[in-house]
């Protein structure tokens, strides 16, 4: 995900350029921080209020505002720190609201009977999440997990990767693309989510999508990008956490997704898996746009390699 937009709070970051040690400068900095805090909490509280609404169009509007807010926050280090601090308050936590109101399984539609029709109590109607709403919620989830590591643990407590794998298998093209990006953001430096991905046979599900020629071409390319990010970024973090927590007495050195390389070779073939492993080490010295371009190019090569393998198979 590219969290980029015109920063709303850039002016406050460098508001005082004269004598930063003077009392006036300190006061100005303090007032700037207070103003920034009010804006962050106001944006979160107003967005979360509508994100809990029963009607889909209200939730959709709230998710658009939350995504715009996260993109603006990402341009300012002080705003990022305040956002991270805000997520320690249950009333301002974004991830639980996403899982409880948009990403949750649709509730059974209650058919009113005559007793309810003639009663004085109003019938509460909750509209199901639309495709666009689910896709936006996944983008917001991705942004939260990129900016705030603890949001990955919050996601795990509410179903985490399990819910996203279900969305990947059952929803449409719009949601699948956003879902693959969100799964990567959840698994970064998160052994709990990595184990859920492994338990849910995530690699098998992604491999099935990329191998299916009936699947939308853009989704197959997105699956290629996902596998490259999985091998190049998620697996190294899994190995690092495993080494940090290694218990020499019990010999527990097997990290989550330890069988990923073997699974890819079995599911996609030796040549395609080797290409993924070689191509995943790209972009260490490239800027964000160049990395994204390189990722797309390598994903296209993976797809071509898979198709050649299928022809020879």
C-alpha positions in Angstrom: 0.0 0.0 0.0 1.2 3.5 -0.8 0.2 5.8 2.0 0.8 9.1 0.3 -1.1 12.3 0.1 -0.6 15.9 0.9 0.2 16.1 4.6 -2.4 18.0 6.5 0.0 18.7 9.4 3.3 19.5 7.7 3.2 23.1 8.8 3.0 22.2 12.4 6.1 20.0 12.2 8.4 22.9 11.5 6.3 25.8 12.8 9.2 27.5 14.6 12.4 27.9 12.7 14.0 30.7 14.7 15.3 30.0 18.2 13.9 26.5 19.2 15.3 26.8 22.7 13.4 30.1 23.5 10.2 30.0 25.7 8.2 31.3 22.8 9.3 28.4 20.6 8.6 25.9 23.3 5.1 27.3 23.8 4.5 27.3 20.1 5.6 23.6 19.8 3.3 22.7 22.7 0.3 24.4 21.2 1.1 22.7 17.9 1.2 19.3 19.5 -2.1 19.9 21.3 -3.7 21.1 18.0 -2.4 18.0 16.2 -3.7 15.7 19.0 -7.2 17.3 18.8 -7.2 16.8 15.0 -6.1 13.2 15.2 -8.6 12.2 17.9 -11.5 14.2 16.2 -10.8 12.5 12.8 -10.7 9.1 14.5 -13.8 9.5 16.7 -16.0 10.9 13.9 -14.8 8.3 11.4 -15.3 5.4 13.8 -18.8 6.6 14.8 -20.1 6.3 11.2 -18.0 3.1 10.6 -20.3 1.4 13.3 -23.5 2.5 11.6 -26.2 0.1 10.5 -26.4 1.5 6.9 -23.7 0.7 4.4 -23.5 4.1 2.8 -22.6 5.7 6.2 -20.0 3.1 6.8 -18.6 3.6 3.3 -18.3 7.3 3.8 -16.6 6.8 7.1 -14.1 4.3 5.6 -13.2 6.8 2.8 -12.5 9.5 5.5 -10.4 7.1 7.6 -8.3 6.0 4.6 -7.8 9.7 3.7 -6.8 10.4 7.3 -4.3 7.5 7.3 -2.7 8.7 4.1 -2.3 12.2 5.6 -0.9 10.9 8.8 1.7 8.9 7.0 3.3 12.1 5.7 4.1 13.4 9.2 6.2 11.6 11.9 4.5 13.5 14.8 1.1 12.5 13.4 2.2 8.9 13.1 3.3 8.9 16.7 0.1 10.4 17.9 -1.9 7.8 15.8 0.1 5.0 17.4 -0.6 6.4 20.9 -4.3 6.8 20.1 -4.6 3.1 19.3 -4.0 2.3 23.0 -7.4 3.8 23.8 -10.2 1.3 23.1 -12.6 4.1 22.0 -10.2 5.1 19.2 -9.0 1.7 18.0 -9.8 1.2 14.3 -9.1 -2.5 13.7 -11.8 -3.9 16.0 -14.5 -1.7 14.3 -13.4 -3.0 10.9 -13.7 -6.6 11.9 -17.0 -6.2 13.8 -18.9 -4.1 11.3 -17.6 -4.6 7.8 -15.3 -7.6 7.6 -17.6 -9.8 9.8 -19.7 -12.5 8.2 -23.1 -11.2 7.1 -25.8 -11.7 9.8 -28.9 -13.7 8.9 -31.7 -11.5 7.6 -34.5 -11.4 10.2 -37.9 -11.8 8.6 -40.4 -9.8 10.6 -43.6 -11.6 11.7 -47.1 -10.1 12.4 -46.4 -9.7 16.1 -43.4 -7.5 15.3 -45.2 -5.5 12.7 -48.0 -4.5 15.1 -45.7 -3.9 18.0 -44.5 -0.4 18.9 -40.8 -1.3 18.7 -39.0 -0.2 15.5 -37.4 -2.8 13.4 -33.6 -2.4 13.3 -32.3 -2.9 9.8 -28.6 -3.5 9.1 -27.5 -3.3 5.5 -24.9 -5.8 4.4 -21.4 -4.7 3.4 -21.0 -4.0 -0.3 -18.0 -5.0 -2.4 -16.7 -1.4 -2.3 -17.1 -1.2 1.5 -15.2 -4.4 2.1 -12.4 -3.3 -0.2 -12.1 0.0 1.5 -12.1 -1.6 5.0 -9.2 -3.9 3.8 -7.3 -0.8 2.7 -7.9 0.9 6.0 -6.8 -2.3 7.8 -3.6 -2.5 5.7 -2.8 1.2 6.6 -3.3 0.6 10.3 -1.0 -2.4 10.3 1.7 -0.6 8.4 1.6 2.5 10.7 1.1 0.6 14.0 2.5 -2.8 14.7 0.2 -3.5 17.6 -2.7 -3.3 15.2 -1.6 -6.6 13.8 -2.1 -8.2 17.2 -5.5 -6.5 17.5 -6.4 -8.0 14.1 -5.3 -11.4 15.3 -7.6 -11.2 18.3 -10.6 -10.5 16.0 -10.0 -13.3 13.5 -7.0 -11.7 11.7 -5.8 -13.7 8.7 -8.6 -16.3 9.0 -11.2 -13.8 8.1 -9.2 -12.4 5.2 -8.6 -15.9 3.8 -12.3 -16.4 3.8 -12.8 -13.1 1.9 -10.1 -14.2 -0.6 -11.9 -17.4 -1.3 -15.5 -16.1 -1.4 -15.5 -12.4 -2.6 -14.9 -10.7 -6.0 -12.0 -9.2 -7.8 -12.2 -5.8 -6.0 -11.9 -7.4 -2.5 -9.4 -10.0 -3.5 -6.8 -7.5 -4.6 -7.1 -5.5 -1.4 -7.2 -8.7 0.6 -3.8 -9.9 -0.6 -2.2 -6.6 0.3 -3.8 -6.6 3.7 -2.6 -10.2 4.5 1.0 -9.1 3.8 0.7 -6.2 6.2 -0.8 -8.4 8.9 1.9 -11.0 8.7 4.9 -8.7 8.8 6.8 -9.4 12.1 3.7 -11.2 13.4 4.2 -14.9 14.2 0.6 -15.3 15.3 -0.8 -14.1 12.0 1.9 -16.1 10.1 0.8 -19.3 11.9 -2.9 -18.6 11.1 -1.9 -18.1 7.4 -0.1 -21.5 7.5 -2.9 -23.2 9.4 -5.4 -21.8 6.9 -3.4 -23.2 3.9 -2.9 -19.7 2.7 -0.1 -20.6 0.2 -2.3 -23.3 -1.3 -5.2 -20.8 -1.8 -3.0 -18.2 -3.4 -1.4 -20.8 -5.6 -4.8 -22.0 -6.7 -5.7 -18.5 -7.8 -2.5 -17.8 -9.7 -2.7 -21.2 -11.5 -6.4 -20.7 -12.5 -6.5 -19.2 -16.0 -10.2 -18.4 -15.5 -9.3 -16.0 -12.7 -9.0 -12.3 -13.6 -5.5 -11.5 -15.0 -5.0 -8.6 -12.5 -5.7 -10.9 -9.6 -3.2 -13.5 -10.9 -0.6 -10.7 -11.1 -1.5 -9.6 -7.6 -1.0 -13.2 -6.4 2.5 -13.1 -8.0 3.3 -9.8 -6.2 2.0 -11.4 -3.0 4.3 -14.4 -3.3 7.3 -12.2 -4.0 6.5 -10.1 -0.9 5.9 -13.2 1.1 9.3 -14.7 0.3 11.2 -11.4 0.3 9.7 -9.7 3.4 7.5 -11.9 5.5 9.6 -15.1 5.6 12.8 -13.2 6.7 10.8 -11.6 9.5 9.5 -15.0 10.5 13.0 -16.5 10.6 14.3 -13.5 12.6 11.6 -13.9 15.3 12.2 -17.6 15.4 15.9 -17.1 16.0 15.2 -14.4 18.7 13.0 -16.8 20.6 15.0 -20.0 19.9 14.8 -22.5 22.8 18.0 -24.6 22.6 16.8 -27.1 25.2 13.6 -27.9 23.5 14.9 -27.5 19.9 12.0 -25.3 18.9 13.7 -23.6 15.9 11.0 -24.2 13.3 9.5 -20.9 12.5 6.0 -20.2 11.0 5.9 -20.9 7.3 9.0 -23.0 7.5 7.6 -25.3 4.7 6.8 -22.3 2.4 9.7 -23.1 0.0 8.8 -26.7 -0.3 5.1 -25.9 -0.7 5.8 -23.5 -3.6 8.0 -26.0 -5.3 5.3 -28.6 -5.0 2.4 -26.3 -6.1 4.1 -24.2 -8.8 7.0 -26.3 -10.0 10.7 -26.1 -9.5 11.5 -23.4 -12.1 8.7 -21.0 -11.0 9.5 -21.4 -7.3 13.2 -20.7 -8.0 12.3 -17.6 -9.9 10.2 -16.3 -7.0 13.1 -16.9 -4.6 15.6 -15.1 -6.9 13.3 -12.2 -7.8 12.1 -11.6 -4.3 15.4 -10.0 -3.3 14.8 -6.8 -5.4 14.6 -3.2 -4.6 16.8 -2.7 -1.5 18.3 0.5 -3.0 15.2 1.7 -4.9 12.7 4.3 -4.0 9.0 3.5 -3.5 7.9 4.0 -7.1 10.8 2.0 -8.5 10.1 -0.8 -6.0 6.5 -1.0 -7.1 7.5 -1.0 -10.7 10.1 -3.8 -10.1 7.5 -5.8 -8.2 5.0 -5.6 -11.0 7.7 -6.6 -13.6 8.8 -9.6 -11.5 5.2 -10.7 -10.9 4.6 -10.7 -14.6 7.7 -12.9 -15.1 6.4 -15.3 -12.4 3.1 -15.6 -14.2 4.8 -16.2 -17.5 7.1 -18.8 -16.0 4.1 -20.6 -14.4 2.3 -20.7 -17.8 5.4 -22.1 -19.5 5.6 -24.7 -16.7 2.0 -25.6 -17.2 2.5 -26.1 -21.0 5.4 -28.4 -20.4 3.7 -30.3 -17.6 
